Amino acid sequence: MSGIVQDITERKLAEAKLIESEKSLRTLLDTIPDLIWLKDPEGVYLSCNSRFQEFLDLSEERIIGKTDYDLFDPSIADAYRKNDKIVLDSGKVHMNEEDANYADGHITQLETTKTPVHAPDGSLVGVLGIGRDITERKRAESDLTESERRFRATFDQAAVGIARVAPDGHWLEVNEKLSEIVGYSREELLEKTFQDITYPDDLDADLALVKEVLSGKRKTYSMDKRYIKSSGALVWIRLTVSLVRDDDGEPLYFISVIEDIDQRKKNAEKLIEAAAVFRSTGEGVTITDHEGNILDVNDAFTRITGYSRDEVIGRNPRVLQSGRHDKHFYEDMWHQLLENGQWHGEIWNRSKNGTVYPEILTISSVDPDDGGPKKYVGVFADISSLKATEARLDHLAHHDSLTGLPNRLLFRDRLIHSLASSERKGTKVAVVFLDLDRFKNINDTLGHGVGDQLLVEVSERITRITRAGDTVGRISGDEFCLVLEDLHLSIEVIPVVEKVIQIFADPFEVESHILRVSSSIGIALYPDNSKDADALLSFADAAMYEAKEAGRNTYCFYTREMTEQAQEHSFVQSALREAQDQSQFYLVYQPQIDLNTNNLVGLEVLSRWQHPTRGLIPPNMFIPVAEQSGLIRQLGAWILRTATTQARAWLDEGHEFGRVYVNVAGPQLHDAGFPELVKSCLTESGLPPERLGLEVTESFAMRASEHAFEVLSSLRDMGIELAIDDFGTGYSSLSYLKQLPVHKLKIDQSFVRDIPVDPNDMAIAEAVISMGRALNLKVIAEGVEKQEQAAFLYGKGCQEAQGYLYSRPLKPEQFEEWMAQTM
Ligand SMILES: Nc1nc2c(ncn2[C@@H]2O[C@H](COP(=O)(O)O[C@H]3[C@@H](O)[C@H](n4cnc5c(=O)[nH]c(N)nc54)O[C@@H]3COP(=O)(O)O)[C@@H](O)[C@H]2O)c(=O)[nH]1
């Protein structure tokens, strides 16, 4: 019994122990934070801990005996079952990660370990599953990956080079930028040390700093140093190094940050150079702000302008303006500066002491590095001496070195210029080509020195007789040329040419040689011969040869007619003086008839010149020459005196002739004493003023000066009648005519000649008559030779006529006869 009692007690004790141990195990399993479950080989749940029950929010009783298909969605159940089968088939532990959807809706990530479970007899009990919540771990891993990614991106895309460097100097890791800076690929760099690519001169300093960091003396260091690039070129970099140590304080690696400062270094060097240049350059430098205020100037500025730095800082460069440029010049300068960022040119400035000097100036706009408003840098040099040299060179290039006269080049330029200005003014230009006769003989016999000296003296004599506006040039050897401007008539050149010939009248004395020299002169006229400068020069040259042919010491015009005219002119001029002395002149009188009554109403006085050898010289030949030479004053006074005396005599003899009309030339009316002359002639002769008329040409009346106006007015006020001769040949306007103090218009005979054939002449004559009527002026026609002409003119309202139809100009005794017969 005791044995039985003892057996039962032991068994009970063993059972109790087992129960106790299961309880402990259960408690343990429920305490573990992992999900634990046991399924038989068919997937039926045999057991699970309380975490697993929480997962499904079901009690163990409701889980035991169920499969995954009872508890989860079929797709999830399939996945679970598939993993279980892997374990069952392989007999090995299987791990995987999967999402777990808790019954309360939250999702976790589980790391599941599935283990095959065998009974002590080796039979398969099922699959033990342990599910560990790895949500936090996964998040941490993901954060780390992201952080790593960001770091990598920063590392690779950094604008500076970044590297990990081993304590011995090997590159461990380098970024793109560092490769770019040194020109080595990442792979190439990783095979090198920093010592390999450091410029030897900079290595010791670097290694010393490395040593200090390794020893703990300093934590980091920075330095500017040079790397040798793969190309062999050097590149300046700024290096910043820090050391990373392990937990035991042992050096792990360096972190190096490498900044490319090559350009900055070069800029700085340039700035240093620029500053040195600024201080030491010989060119003046002005730096102004965007408002034009001077910020700085250099020493050369002070030397050139005379202003000290302190005197101009804050002031505008306007302080230097010379006043030689107008506002458009400065506007254009600013326009170019703003448009192109630069202006370059010559400018005249005024220094402190008032000297105006030329500068060559370049102004550039500069954008400051700090992005502030533009600044302007002006660099200038005083080019006074350059200008003087330039002027000297220019003079040399354009002047004959022997005589100092313009050479052919400049002479031609001046000629072209004269032609252009004469075209505008409607005047003539004469090109006078002069060649010394037999100059070669002087050179050959007396030597070139004498020849040269003679040329200098000739040039001086020519220059002395020309006007300021005329150009004299030495064209070559013994050839000189003159340009004479502002001529109205071709013949106006003659007095000048004669003066030129005259300069050779006196001999030249050179080195005690008395030289008698003459010249041959050729003349070409613009626009008569040509409008082209070169053609005029060659025509004048050709005319000069004509003069040589003609026996030298004379002049020739380019055309024979002109030469003849000139010769005639020359003859008339010299003969005129003698003629006046020797009373070769006489007057003729041509009657003027009233077309209505056929009565004699006037006599036009016309002069005649009876030359002892040439015979009768017409007034057209000598009046213009007399006008030009000034002899007209003397001749005009004689005509007036003779005519008034004759008229008075006829009055006394009882001849009724109306008025006697005397032609008056322009130069006579310019004479302030003319009204006095008229008065004295009237007084002396006793002719009443109402018996006198004066005729002035339309061309003169049109150009009449204010003074001539006054003279005409005072004559009119004396009771003298004034007529405009040759009317229709000029361009009188009604408004101008209205102001003229005249009484009568004389239709020029050129418009009468072809009446009644030429409709144009008839129209002009008719227009003049209408004009006279409109202005309340009498109208007389001259050159009336036919009755039809008289009839036409009378029909149109012309009051008076003169011409061969009535009488030719008559000598006094002829006139008296004519009176006796006709009146
Ligand atoms: N300042 C002065 N000018 C004078 C003087 N004497 C003359 N002149 C001017 O000279 C020009 C020419 O004059 P002249 O050769 O005397 O000719 C005049 C007449 O003879 C001529 N005439 C007259 N009737 C006829 C005619 O029917 N047919 C024709 N073919 N010719 C004719 O006309 C001239 C008159 O000219 P005008 O003076 O325009 O009336 C001439 O311009 C004179 O003015 C003088 O002393 N001083």
The ligand as a Gaussian input file, in Angstrom:
#p B3LYP/6-31G(d) Opt

LIG

0 1
 N       26.598000     153.595000    -119.011000
 C       26.525000     153.891000    -120.274000
 N       26.132000     152.973000    -121.168000
 C       26.071000     153.321000    -122.469000
 C       26.428000     154.574000    -122.909000
 N       26.286000     154.599000    -124.217000
 C       25.849000     153.412000    -124.607000
 N       25.718000     152.618000    -123.522000
 C       25.227000     151.252000    -123.464000
 O       25.960000     150.508000    -124.346000
 C       25.104000     149.528000    -124.952000
 C       25.181000     149.584000    -126.421000
 O       24.769000     150.847000    -126.853000
 P       24.721000     151.242000    -128.369000
 O       25.709000     150.396000    -129.120000
 O       24.823000     152.676000    -128.457000
 O       23.322000     150.728000    -128.771000
 C       22.188000     151.498000    -128.489000
 C       21.508000     151.878000    -129.763000
 O       22.401000     152.309000    -130.723000
 C       20.816000     150.617000    -130.101000
 N       19.616000     150.797000    -130.902000
 C       18.715000     151.813000    -130.886000
 N       17.734000     151.568000    -131.744000
 C       17.973000     150.421000    -132.334000
 C       17.304000     149.591000    -133.231000
 O       16.249000     149.928000    -133.774000
 N       17.882000     148.438000    -133.641000
 C       19.095000     148.039000    -133.070000
 N       19.622000     146.918000    -133.505000
 N       19.731000     148.787000    -132.206000
 C       19.188000     149.894000    -131.784000
 O       20.411000     150.093000    -128.842000
 C       21.228000     150.571000    -127.810000
 C       20.417000     151.297000    -126.806000
 O       20.536000     150.545000    -125.711000
 P       19.782000     150.877000    -124.384000
 O       20.766000     151.606000    -123.520000
 O       19.485000     149.562000    -123.832000
 O       18.654000     151.711000    -124.739000
 C       23.707000     149.783000    -124.477000
 O       23.380000     148.912000    -123.491000
 C       23.783000     151.145000    -123.908000
 O       22.943000     151.314000    -122.767000
 C       26.800000     155.529000    -121.944000
 O       27.085000     156.675000    -122.251000
 N       26.857000     155.166000    -120.656000

